[in-house]
C-alpha cells in the first residue's frame, strides 16, 4: 500500500435484539470522529445492522484500502476466534491479511479485545467508589463466561487488579459456562458478613443477559438497580452497576489501538500558529499518540514556548513543509494560504481540536464569546456565583485566577484563544467561567454569545467572525440574543438555542457618578437594584442581561442576585469612573477598544447628560492585541457626537485636558 492509501477504522460489535449495543457503538464512533479519525465504520457480528460484511462492502464502495478492525469486546471467545475473522475476509483465528471484497483488495488487521488494558480496572474502581456506602462491602465482577478460557482470564485479571488497588473483598463470577457461578457467589456474600454487595457486570451494554439472566441471580427487585434484600434477618444493600461501554476512556483505548494498527507509527499533525495556543494542541495530540509539527506563522513565538515544545520533541517550523499530514489544526482566523505546500487528510479549527481533546469530568463550565461585552459578562457571572458560595475560577482577557470575596485574584495572563481552555483547572472549583475570543470548546455546560455587533472579516476576509464564534455551541445550554436567534439558527442548523433580551432598564435619569437604580425580571418576578457609582453602570446593562439569564439556568436565588448586583463595582479598565479636581474621568483600557465600543461609551455619556464639556483622548497603539484600531472610523464616531478629541501619537506623552468637565480616555491594550 502506498502512503496515500485510504484507511478506515471498523469498530466490530456483537449485536443484539435490544438497541443498547448499537447505541454504544454509535457513541464510540462519534467520539472517535471528534478525536480526528476519518472513515470510521461500525459492523456487527450478528442480529444488528450493518453486519460486518455489509460494512466491508460499504468500505469498498468508499474506496478504502486499509482497514483496522477493532473489536468492541472485553475478552476473546468463539466469536472472536471462529466467527468474525472470516467475515473480515481472514482465515479463522487469523489477525491479518489482504482479502478481496467485490474485486477490491484491502489490507485488513484485526485487533484484540480491550479487557487487558489497565484502564478498565481504573474505570471499575471508580464505579465502586461512586457507589459504595456500606461498612462491609463485597464486590462481584461478573463475566459472560465462555467455552474458551479467555473470558475467565480477563475477569480474574481485573478482579485481581481491584484487590491490588485496595478493595479486599472482590469476587469473580460468571453468568454461564464458567465457574464460579454468579448465583452461588452472590448467595455466599449475602449470607455472610457483608451489608452491601456491588455487582459489576464486565459487559459492553445492556442485553438479554444483563436484563433477564442476571437480575434473578442477584435478587434484584422490580428492575431497581439499588435495593435492599432480607438475608437471615439482616438488610443487605444490593447495587447493580451499569455496564462499562459508555465510558469515554474506552475511546482512548480504541484510538491507540487503531493508530498502531493503521500506521505502525503515530498519526502526523500540522499545527499552525504557536501564538494562540498551537503548542498546547500539539502537546495534547502527542499525549494521544500523534506526531506533531508546529508552525510559527506570525514569527513571534516566545523562547519559553520554543523550549516547551523542544522538551516534548515537537518540531518548531517557520513555514509549512512540503509534506503530507493526516490532519492540519489551525485557528479560525488563519487563512488557508498559511498551510502552504503541505497536503493533509483533514482540516480542523482550534475549537474542533479543543472539543476532541478536552477530557470529561471537568467542573461546571460557562463559556462566553461575542463581539462586545464578553469580559464584563464573565465578571458579572463570576461575581454572582461567588456571592452564593460557589468556588469560581475566572479566565478572561484581564487574566485568570480564582474569583473570591468579590474580587478577582489574577495569577496568570493567558490568551483567550480556544486552546487555553485545555489548561484551565480540572478540579478544585465548582464553576469555571471562561471568556473565549473566536470559538469555544463545544463542551461547555452553558455557552453564550453576547452579541454580534459587527460580523467582521477574519482569515484575510475569507471567513466571518460568526463562523468561528458559532463553534462555541455545545450539547448543553446555548444562549444568544433574542434579536439574533434567527441568524444563529441559520449559522448552526439543528442547535438548540435559548435567548436573552433587553431585560434591565434604568429607572429615572442616570447621572455620572451617582448610583444607578435598575429594574429587571428574574424567575418570573420583577425586582429593583442599585448599581454602585464608581463605574459606568449604564454600559453594563447588556452584560447584566446575559448574567441574569445564566443565573436563572443555574438556579441562583433571586435575593443573592440582587445583593450581588448591588456590590458589583465593574471591571478594571472598563468604564471606570472617578473624580479629581472637579473633573470626571471615564477610563476605558482594554483589548476590545474599537469604533464600536467607543460609540457605546459615548452613547452612555450622552444618556447621562455628560457630553457637554466632554473631551476624548484616544491612544491608537494596540499593545498585545491582534486587531488594530481604525482611526478613520473612530474619527467618524466622535465627530458624530460633536465632542473635542485627540488621537495621540501613542508615545505616552501627556495630553492637556484642563477646562473640561468630563475626560474619557480609550486605550487598546491587553492583560491589564
C-alpha positions in Angstrom: 0.0 0.0 0.0 1.3 3.5 -0.8 1.4 6.3 1.7 -1.7 7.9 0.2 -3.8 4.7 0.8 -7.3 5.4 2.2 -7.5 4.0 5.7 -10.6 3.2 7.7 -11.4 2.2 11.2 -14.0 -0.5 11.7 -15.5 -1.0 15.2 -16.7 -4.6 15.5 -19.6 -5.3 17.8 -21.5 -8.3 19.0 -25.0 -7.2 18.0 -28.2 -7.5 20.0 -32.0 -7.5 19.6 -32.0 -4.7 22.0 -30.9 -1.2 20.9 -28.3 -0.6 23.6 -25.3 -2.3 22.0 -25.8 -0.4 18.7 -26.3 2.9 20.6 -23.0 2.4 22.5 -21.2 1.6 19.2 -22.5 4.7 17.5 -21.5 6.8 20.6 -17.9 5.5 20.4 -17.9 6.1 16.6 -18.9 9.7 17.2 -16.2 10.2 19.8 -13.5 8.7 17.6 -14.6 11.1 14.8 -14.4 14.0 17.2 -10.9 12.9 18.0 -9.9 13.4 14.4 -10.4 9.9 12.9 -11.7 9.8 9.4 -13.6 7.0 7.8 -15.0 5.3 10.9 -17.4 2.5 10.4 -19.3 0.0 12.6 -20.2 -3.6 11.9 -21.9 -6.3 13.9 -21.3 -10.0 14.2 -25.0 -10.8 14.4 -28.5 -9.5 14.8 -27.8 -5.8 14.4 -27.2 -3.9 11.1 -24.9 -3.2 9.4 -23.4 -6.7 9.6 -19.6 -6.9 9.3 -19.9 -8.0 5.7 -22.1 -5.0 4.9 -19.6 -2.6 6.4 -16.8 -4.2 4.4 -18.8 -3.7 1.2 -19.5 -0.1 2.1 -15.8 0.5 2.6 -15.1 -1.0 -0.8 -17.6 1.4 -2.4 -15.9 4.3 -0.5 -12.5 3.4 -1.9 -10.9 2.2 1.3 -7.5 0.4 1.0 -6.6 -0.5 4.6 -8.9 -1.5 7.5 -8.2 -1.6 11.2 -10.9 -3.7 12.7 -11.0 -3.0 16.4 -13.3 -5.4 18.4 -15.6 -3.8 21.0 -15.3 -6.9 23.1 -13.9 -7.3 26.6 -12.5 -10.7 26.0 -11.8 -13.2 23.2 -14.1 -16.2 22.7 -15.7 -18.2 19.9 -17.0 -15.1 18.1 -13.5 -13.5 18.1 -11.7 -16.7 17.1 -14.2 -18.5 14.9 -16.9 -16.2 13.6 -15.6 -12.7 13.0 -12.3 -13.3 11.0 -14.0 -14.9 8.0 -16.4 -12.0 7.9 -13.4 -9.7 7.6 -12.1 -11.9 4.8 -9.5 -13.5 7.1 -9.0 -17.2 8.0 -10.5 -18.3 11.3 -8.1 -17.4 14.1 -6.1 -15.0 11.8 -5.3 -11.4 12.6 -4.1 -10.0 9.3 -4.4 -10.5 5.6 -5.2 -8.9 2.2 -8.6 -10.3 1.2 -10.5 -9.3 -1.9 -14.0 -7.8 -1.5 -16.1 -7.2 -4.6 -13.0 -7.2 -6.7 -11.0 -4.8 -4.4 -8.0 -6.0 -2.5 -7.8 -4.5 1.0 -5.3 -4.8 3.8 -7.1 -5.9 7.0 -5.8 -6.1 10.5 -8.0 -7.5 13.3 -7.2 -6.2 16.8 -7.5 -7.7 20.3 -10.3 -7.0 22.8 -9.6 -4.3 25.4 -10.1 -6.3 28.6 -6.4 -6.5 29.5 -5.9 -2.7 29.4 -5.2 -1.4 32.9 -7.6 1.5 32.3 -10.5 -1.0 32.6 -9.7 -1.7 36.3 -9.4 2.0 36.9 -12.9 2.5 35.5 -14.3 -0.3 37.7 -12.6 1.1 40.8 -14.2 4.5 40.2 -17.6 2.8 39.9 -17.0 1.2 43.2 -16.0 4.4 44.9 -19.0 6.3 43.4 -21.4 3.6 44.6 -20.4 2.2 48.0 -21.9 3.4 51.2 -21.7 0.3 53.5 -19.1 -0.5 56.1 -18.6 -4.1 54.8 -18.8 -4.2 51.0 -18.5 -7.1 48.7 -17.7 -6.5 45.0 -18.7 -9.1 42.4 -17.1 -8.8 39.0 -19.4 -10.6 36.6 -18.3 -12.0 33.3 -20.3 -13.6 30.5 -18.4 -16.9 30.6 -17.1 -18.9 27.6 -16.3 -22.4 26.4 -12.8 -21.0 25.8 -10.5 -19.8 28.6 -10.2 -16.1 27.6 -13.2 -14.6 29.3 -12.4 -16.2 32.6 -8.8 -15.0 32.3 -9.9 -11.4 31.8 -12.5 -11.4 34.6 -10.0 -12.9 37.0 -7.3 -10.4 35.9 -9.5 -7.4 36.6 -10.8 -8.8 39.9 -7.1 -9.2 40.9 -6.3 -5.7 39.9 -9.1 -4.3 42.0 -7.7 -6.2 45.0 -4.3 -4.7 44.3 -6.0 -1.3 44.4 -7.1 -1.9 48.0 -10.6 -3.5 47.5 -10.1 -6.6 49.6 -13.5 -8.3 49.1 -13.6 -8.8 45.3 -15.0 -12.0 43.8 -15.1 -13.0 40.1 -18.3 -14.8 39.0 -19.9 -15.9 35.7 -23.3 -15.9 34.1 -22.7 -19.2 32.2 -20.2 -21.7 31.0 -17.5 -20.8 33.6 -17.4 -21.0 37.3 -17.8 -19.9 40.0 -21.5 -19.4 39.2 -22.8 -15.9 39.8 -25.8 -17.1 41.9 -23.6 -19.1 44.2 -21.1 -16.3 44.7 -24.0 -13.8 45.4 -25.7 -16.1 47.9 -22.5 -16.6 49.7 -21.9 -12.9 50.0 -25.5 -12.2 51.0 -25.4 -14.8 53.7 -22.0 -13.7 55.0 -20.9 -10.6 57.0 -21.5 -8.0 54.2 -24.0 -5.2 54.5 -23.6 -4.2 50.8 -23.0 -6.0 47.6 -21.9 -4.2 44.4 -22.4 -6.2 41.3 -20.0 -5.0 38.5 -21.0 -6.6 35.1 -18.0 -6.6 32.9 -20.2 -6.2 29.8 -20.3 -3.7 27.0 -24.0 -2.8 27.1 -27.4 -4.0 28.3 -28.8 -7.1 26.6 -30.5 -10.4 27.3 -28.0 -11.4 29.9 -28.0 -8.2 31.9 -31.7 -7.6 31.6 -33.1 -11.1 32.0 -30.5 -13.6 33.2 -28.5 -11.7 35.9 -31.2 -9.8 37.9 -32.8 -13.0 39.4 -29.4 -14.3 40.4 -28.8 -11.2 42.5 -32.3 -11.0 43.8 -32.9 -7.7 42.1 -36.4 -6.3 42.8 -38.6 -4.9 40.1 -35.7 -3.8 37.9 -34.4 -1.5 40.7 -30.6 -1.2 40.4 -30.2 -0.1 44.0 -32.3 -2.0 46.5 -32.3 -3.8 49.9 -32.9 -7.5 50.4 -33.5 -9.5 53.6 -30.9 -12.1 54.5 -31.2 -14.1 57.7 -32.9 -11.1 59.4 -30.4 -8.6 58.1 -30.8 -6.0 55.4 -28.3 -6.0 52.6 -28.0 -3.3 50.1 -27.5 -4.6 46.5 -26.3 -2.3 43.8 -26.4 -3.4 40.1 -23.9 -1.1 38.3 -24.4 -0.2 34.6 -22.1 -1.8 32.0 -18.8 -0.1 31.1 -19.4 0.6 27.3 -20.2 4.3 27.6 -17.1 5.3 29.4 -15.1 7.8 27.2 -11.8 6.4 28.3 -12.6 3.3 26.2 -12.5 5.7 23.2 -8.8 6.5 24.0 -8.1 2.8 24.2 -9.6 2.2 20.8 -7.8 5.2 19.3 -4.4 4.0 20.5 -5.1 0.5 19.0 -6.3 2.0 15.8 -3.3 4.2 15.3 -1.0 1.3 15.9 -2.8 -1.0 13.5 -3.3 1.6 10.7 0.1 3.1 10.7 2.7 1.2 12.6 3.5 4.7 13.7 1.9 7.8 15.1 -0.6 9.9 13.0 1.0 13.1 11.9 -0.5 16.6 12.6 0.5 20.0 11.3 -0.4 22.7 13.8 -0.4 26.3 12.7 0.1 29.3 14.9 2.0 29.0 18.2 1.0 32.4 19.4 -2.7 31.4 20.0 -2.0 28.1 21.7 -0.9 25.9 18.9 1.8 24.4 21.2 -1.0 23.3 23.6 -2.8 21.5 20.8 0.4 19.9 19.7 1.3 18.7 23.2 -2.2 17.2 23.7 -2.1 15.4 20.3 1.2 13.9 21.3 -0.3 12.7 24.5 -2.8 10.8 22.4 0.0 9.2 20.3 0.2 11.7 17.4 3.4 13.2 15.9 3.2 16.9 15.6 4.9 19.8 13.8 4.1 23.3 14.8 4.4 26.4 12.5 5.1 29.9 13.9 3.0 31.6 11.2 3.4 35.1 12.8 7.1 34.7 13.7 6.5 35.9 17.2 6.9 32.7 19.3 8.5 33.3 22.7 11.7 31.5 23.9 9.6 29.9 26.6 7.2 28.4 24.1 10.1 27.2 22.0 11.7 25.5 25.0 8.4 23.9 26.0 8.0 22.4 22.5 11.6 21.2 22.3 11.1 19.4 25.6 8.3 17.4 24.1 10.0 16.7 20.8 7.7 18.9 18.8 9.1 20.3 15.6 9.0 24.1 15.5 9.0 25.4 12.0 8.9 28.9 10.3 6.7 27.7 7.4 4.7 24.6 6.5 6.8 21.8 4.9 6.1 20.2 1.6 4.8 17.0 3.2 1.6 15.0 3.8 -0.1 15.2 7.2 -3.1 13.2 8.5 -4.6 16.4 9.7 -4.0 20.1 10.0 -5.1 22.1 13.0 -5.3 25.9 12.8 -7.2 28.9 14.3 -10.3 30.0 12.6 -8.7 33.4 11.9 -5.8 31.8 10.0 -6.3 31.8 6.2 -5.8 28.6 4.3 -2.9 30.1 2.5 -0.9 29.6 5.7 -1.0 25.8 5.0 1.5 26.4 2.2 2.7 23.4 0.3 1.6 20.9 2.9 -1.1 18.4 2.0 -3.4 16.9 4.5 -6.3 14.5 5.0 -8.5 16.6 7.2 -8.6 20.2 8.4 -9.7 21.3 11.9 -10.0 24.6 13.7 -8.6 25.0 17.2 -12.1 24.8 18.5 -12.5 21.4 16.8 -9.3 20.4 18.4 -10.3 21.5 21.9 -13.6 19.6 21.5 -11.6 16.5 20.6 -9.0 16.8 23.3 -11.0 18.1 26.3 -11.5 15.4 28.9 -14.8 14.5 30.6 -15.4 15.0 34.3 -14.4 18.7 34.5 -16.1 21.3 36.7 -19.3 23.0 35.6 -18.2 25.3 32.7 -19.6 28.6 31.4 -18.0 29.9 28.2 -18.7 33.3 26.8 -17.8 34.7 23.4 -19.2 37.6 21.2 -18.1 40.8 19.7 -18.6 43.2 22.7 -19.2 42.7 26.4 -17.5 39.3 26.9 -15.3 40.3 29.8 -18.0 42.3 31.6 -20.4 39.4 31.3 -17.8 36.9 32.7 -17.0 39.2 35.6 -20.7 39.6 36.5 -21.4 35.9 36.2 -18.4 35.1 38.5 -19.4 37.8 41.0 -23.0 36.5 41.2 -21.8 32.8 41.6 -19.2 33.8 44.2 -21.8 35.7 46.2 -23.8 32.5 46.6 -20.9 30.4 47.9 -19.6 28.9 44.7 -15.9 28.4 44.2 -15.2 30.1 40.9 -12.2 30.2 38.6 -12.3 33.2 36.1 -10.4 33.3 32.9 -10.7 36.5 30.8 -8.6 38.9 28.7 -7.7 40.6 32.1 -6.0 37.4 33.3 -7.0 34.2 35.1 -7.3 33.1 38.7 -9.9 32.5 41.5 -12.7 34.9 41.9 -13.4 35.1 45.6 -14.8 37.5 48.2 -16.0 39.8 45.4 -12.6 40.2 43.7 -10.5 38.5 41.0 -7.0 37.4 42.1 -5.1 37.3 38.8 -2.5 34.6 38.9 -1.5 34.5 35.2 -2.0 36.3 32.0 -3.1 34.0 29.2 -4.6 34.4 25.7 -8.3 33.8 25.5 -7.9 31.7 22.3 -9.7 28.3 22.5 -6.6 26.2 23.2 -6.2 27.9 26.6 -9.4 26.2 27.7 -7.5 23.0 27.8 -5.2 24.3 30.6 -7.9 25.6 32.9 -8.2 23.8 36.3 -9.7 20.3 36.1 -10.6 20.2 39.8 -10.8 22.3 42.9 -13.6 24.6 41.7 -17.3 24.4 41.4 -17.5 26.6 38.3 -15.1 27.7 35.5 -16.2 31.0 33.8 -14.2 31.5 30.6 -14.0 34.2 28.1 -13.2 33.0 24.6 -12.2 35.1 21.6 -13.1 33.2 18.4 -14.9 29.9 19.2 -15.0 27.7 22.2 -14.7 24.1 23.3 -18.1 23.0 22.2 -18.2 21.2 25.5 -19.5 23.9 27.9 -22.5 23.4 30.2 -23.6 26.9 29.3 -22.3 28.5 26.1 -23.2 32.2 25.5 -22.7 34.7 22.7 -23.1 38.3 24.0 -23.8 39.9 20.6 -22.7 40.1 17.0 -22.3 43.9 17.0 -20.0 43.6 13.9 -19.6 40.4 11.9 -16.2 41.4 10.8 -14.0 39.5 8.4 -11.3 37.1 9.6 -8.7 35.0 7.8 -7.9 37.8 5.4 -11.7 38.2 4.8 -12.1 34.6 3.7 -14.4 33.9 6.7 -16.6 35.8 9.1 -16.2 36.2 12.8 -19.6 34.5 13.2 -18.2 31.3 11.6 -15.7 31.0 14.4 -18.0 32.1 17.2 -20.6 29.6 16.3 -18.2 26.9 17.3 -18.9 27.6 21.0 -22.3 25.9 20.8 -22.4 22.7 22.7 -24.8 19.9 23.8 -25.6 22.0 26.9 -27.4 25.3 27.1 -26.7 27.7 24.2 -27.6 31.3 24.8 -27.9 34.1 22.2 -29.6 37.5 22.0 -33.3 37.3 21.2 -32.9 39.5 18.1 -30.0 37.4 16.8 -31.6 34.0 17.2 -32.7 33.7 13.6 -29.1 34.5 12.4 -27.5 31.9 14.7 -30.1 29.2 13.7 -29.1 29.7 10.1 -25.4 29.6 11.0 -25.7 26.5 13.2 -28.7 24.5 12.0 -30.1 22.0 14.5 -28.6 23.7 17.5 -31.0 24.1 20.5 -30.8 27.9 21.2 -32.1 29.7 24.2 -32.3 33.5 24.3 -31.9 36.6 26.4 -33.4 40.0 25.8 -33.2 43.6 27.0 -34.3 42.8 30.5 -32.5 45.5 32.6 -33.7 49.1 32.4 -32.6 52.3 34.1 -35.2 53.7 36.5 -35.1 57.5 36.4 -32.5 59.7 34.7 -28.9 58.2 35.0 -26.2 60.6 36.1 -22.4 60.2 36.0 -21.0 59.4 39.5 -24.4 58.6 41.0 -25.8 55.1 41.8 -28.0 53.8 39.1 -31.3 52.2 40.0 -32.3 49.5 37.6 -35.4 47.3 37.2 -35.3 43.7 35.9 -37.2 40.5 35.8 -35.9 37.3 37.3 -37.7 34.0 37.7 -41.0 35.5 36.6 -40.9 38.3 39.2 -39.9 42.0 39.0 -37.0 43.4 41.1 -35.0 46.6 41.6 -31.4 47.0 42.5 -28.9 49.9 42.9 -25.7 49.7 41.0 -22.6 51.4 42.5 -21.5 54.8 41.1 -17.8 54.0 40.5 -18.3 52.5 37.1 -20.2 53.4 34.0 -23.1 51.3 35.2 -25.3 52.1 32.2 -22.7 50.4 30.0 -23.1 47.2 31.9 -26.8 46.7 31.4 -26.4 44.3 28.4 -23.9 42.2 30.4 -26.3 42.1 33.3 -29.0 40.8 30.9 -26.9 37.8 30.0 -25.7 37.2 33.5 -29.2 37.2 34.8 -30.3 34.6 32.3 -27.3 32.3 33.1 -28.1 32.7 36.8 -31.6 31.6 36.2 -30.4 28.5 34.4 -28.0 27.8 37.4 -30.9 28.3 39.9 -29.2 31.1 41.7 -31.6 32.5 44.4 -33.1 35.9 43.5 -32.0 37.6 46.7 -28.4 36.6 46.1 -28.6 38.0 42.6 -29.9 41.3 43.9 -27.2 41.5 46.6 -24.5 40.8 44.0 -25.7 43.5 41.6 -25.5 46.0 44.5 -21.9 45.2 45.2 -20.5 44.8 41.7 -18.1 47.7 41.0 -17.3 46.9 37.4 -14.3 45.6 35.7 -10.9 47.4 35.8 -10.3 49.2 32.5 -14.0 49.0 31.5 -16.0 52.2 32.2 -14.0 53.2 35.4 -15.4 56.4 36.8 -13.5 58.8 39.1 -13.5 62.5 40.0 -10.4 64.6 40.6 -10.1 68.4 40.9 -13.7 68.9 39.8 -13.3 66.8 36.7 -14.9 63.5 35.9 -12.7 60.8 34.4 -14.0 57.8 32.4 -11.3 55.3 31.6 -11.6 52.5 29.0 -8.3 50.5 28.8 -8.8 47.0 27.4 -8.2 44.9 24.2 -11.8 45.4 23.0 -11.5 49.1 22.2 -12.8 49.9 18.7 -15.0 52.4 17.0 -18.0 50.2 18.1 -17.0 50.2 21.8 -16.3 54.0 21.6 -19.7 54.6 20.2 -21.3 52.5 23.0 -19.5 54.5 25.7 -20.3 57.9 24.0 -24.0 56.8 23.8 -23.9 56.1 27.6 -22.3 59.5 28.3 -25.0 61.2 26.1 -27.8 59.4 28.0 -26.2 60.5 31.3 -26.0 64.2 30.1 -22.2 64.1 30.3 -21.3 65.2 26.7 -21.4 68.9 27.5 -17.7 69.9 28.0 -16.5 66.3 27.3 -13.0 65.7 26.0 -11.9 62.4 24.5 -8.4 61.0 24.3 -7.7 58.0 22.1 -4.4 56.1 22.3 -4.0 54.4 18.9 -1.3 51.9 19.9 -2.5 48.3 20.1 -0.5 46.5 22.7 -0.5 42.7 22.8 -3.7 42.8 20.6 -4.1 41.2 17.2 -6.7 43.5 15.6 -5.8 47.2 15.2 -7.7 50.3 15.9 -9.2 52.1 12.8 -8.6 55.8 13.2 -10.9 57.0 10.4 -13.9 55.1 11.8 -13.1 56.4 15.3 -13.0 60.0 14.0 -16.3 59.5 12.3 -17.9 58.3 15.5 -16.5 61.1 17.6 -17.4 63.8 15.1 -21.0 62.5 15.2 -21.2 63.3 18.9 -19.7 66.8 18.5 -17.0 66.4 21.2 -13.4 67.6 21.3 -10.9 64.8 20.9 -7.3 64.0 20.3 -5.8 60.8 18.8 -2.3 60.7 20.3 0.9 59.6 18.7 1.0 56.6 21.1 4.3 57.6 22.6 2.9 58.2 26.1 3.0 62.0 26.2 0.7 64.0 28.5 -2.5 65.5 27.0 -3.8 68.7 28.4 -7.4 68.1 29.3 -7.8 71.0 31.7 -11.0 73.1 31.4 -13.2 70.2 30.5 -16.0 68.8 32.7 -15.5 65.1 31.6 -12.5 63.4 30.2 -12.9 60.0 28.5 -9.8 58.0 27.6 -9.6 55.0 25.4 -6.5 52.8 25.3 -6.4 49.5 23.4 -4.3 47.2 25.5 -4.5 43.6 26.7 -3.7 42.0 30.0 -4.2 45.0 32.3 
